[in-house]
Amino acid sequence: MPAKRATLATIAAAAGVSVATVSKVLNGRSDVAPATRSLVLSALRQHDYVAPPPRRDETAGTVELQFDSDLNAYSNEIIQGAVRAGGELGVSVVISIRKGSERTSRWARELAATGRRALVAVTSELTAAQLAALAEAGLPLVVIDPLNLPRTRVTSVGSTNFAGGLAATQHLLSLGHRRIAYLGGPATAACNQARLHGYRAAMEAEGVAVRQEYIQHRRFRYGDGVEAGACFLALPEPPTAIFAGCDETAFGVMEAARARGLRVPDDLSVVGFDDTQIARMASPPLTTVRQPLREMGGVALRRALRLAAGERIDSHHIELATELVVRGSTAPAAPRQ
């Protein structure tokens, strides 16, 4: 006998919330507390919830999921979430890579002409001209982890980056580290700024001075992690712990430590951000801040479809809860010689 299909009521009972709250989470509404949203998302995964098939008139067209650089582990998580949500809603998801300079007014018109209902852009820097081109083409836009904050109000999806940065740094402080470095992404990226503020807040609350040479801004790429890690470790007084703004740069830092004959976590503690699949495969497994990337992809797609349907969005920005995941790349600070 086939297993009974989970309903909204099933999920609501499991999460201890109302059916209306579950519906809000599924529809990407922002008026749900991060902790409550996390409970609902966990219950959805636990019960393998599949949304009822939509009506045929709600499924026409496709949604473009667009990245501005080569795909990586972070991208893969976003893609899986968006594709799964698209499958539940009967909407196709087209994945593309388009550099910022290639996003012209013709680009926006072509997207609309090929039947795209909306565009979801990931970690993209969009200019006022590009936003105007999309608006002129009548193409709704949702941005995941925007790299810039344009004056025009743009619907975006992210995570509680400040809280994540705070938790990562507090963890290292609790292990006795005081020489803690922060390796972030592009200085103008909103997610990077929030993680940096969380790092600073934790350090200042503990009465630990933030040293300027312990802060670097690079791209969210492995090679940048290797280079920045080497710079940190070459300092006269190198850090004993490094908080990296993403898992990929954290792996680069670990490689820089290995090249200098240092052991992680015995000689250097490393914390990442994302909790991609490779964080669990690393040696040692990476302590990191989990942001629900698959859920972010799904929420972004659902919000894009709501905009395409002409619905009014109650909030232009939504944040999903982060969570510190402690694994094997962090350890108590070694006694000072």
Order of alpha helices (4+ residues) and beta strands (2+ residues): alpha-alpha-alpha-beta-alpha-beta-alpha-beta-alpha-beta-beta-alpha-beta-alpha-beta-alpha-beta-alpha-beta-alpha-beta-alpha-beta-beta
